[in-house]
């Protein structure tokens, strides 16, 4: 009887600990680690009218269905995803280095597909990044 009470108490303690620790786990799961060489990478594409126009067209074709027209994570396919697409207008996204965004768009992860083969060139990814920089609140 005493050992049963100890087991129940231990199970309760483990469950309570797991529940309290879950509050510190990000909703998107593990952090998206970007290799240092990408973090330091600068964009070779100037953010001018032509780049923004191209980026906006690429966004509409490739990103809008999940991330939404304004990048708020409210696209038509967002509810079908396992992970939240995120709000690109937030400081969390806007403060990321261009190279980090380049890596994430190129490589993808989970519901986010890799675009390194879906887009014609790396310049397309840089045009997208230039456009993403306009999605501010």
PyMOL commands that set and color helices and strands:
alter all, ss='L'
color gray80, all
select helices_A, chain A and resi 2-22+36-39+49-62+64-67+78-80+91-94+98-107+122-132
alter helices_A, ss='H'
color red, helices_A
deselect
rebuild
show_as cartoon
